[in-house]
């Protein structure tokens, strides 16, 4: 993918040409940490895990796909909630052991608690305090 291309537009990311996946330092379970950062505001919205297939599908589709450790399957962000992440850029850190997704959060909610970001609690005077509002009750998001 060239600098000006968006994910999902470069045929060189296909399975036959996936040598770029070998450059990632996968952990013992075949996973890599992935951070979703909102394009524009640069706010960190969430953290999740990716396996090789999730990262490849993310780049092929331009939408965030993660690996759910609890469900032991691919997790297409927004598959239940409708709050998908449109991926604009994918980066790796200097050690190639963390993936950063620059995304647009469709619907404005990234967290399963109904908040914009999963990082809604702040340490204050010896306690974790919720400082960001619930935008939508999770009972109305998930059926």
Secondary structure, DSSP 8 states (H G I E B T S, - for coil): --TT--TT--GGGSGGGGGGGGGS---TTS-EEEEEEETTT--EEEEEEE-HHHHHHHHHHSB-EEEETTTTEEEETTTTTS--EEEEEEEE-TTS-EEEEEEEETTS--STTSSS-S--EEEETTEEEE-S--SS-HHHH--
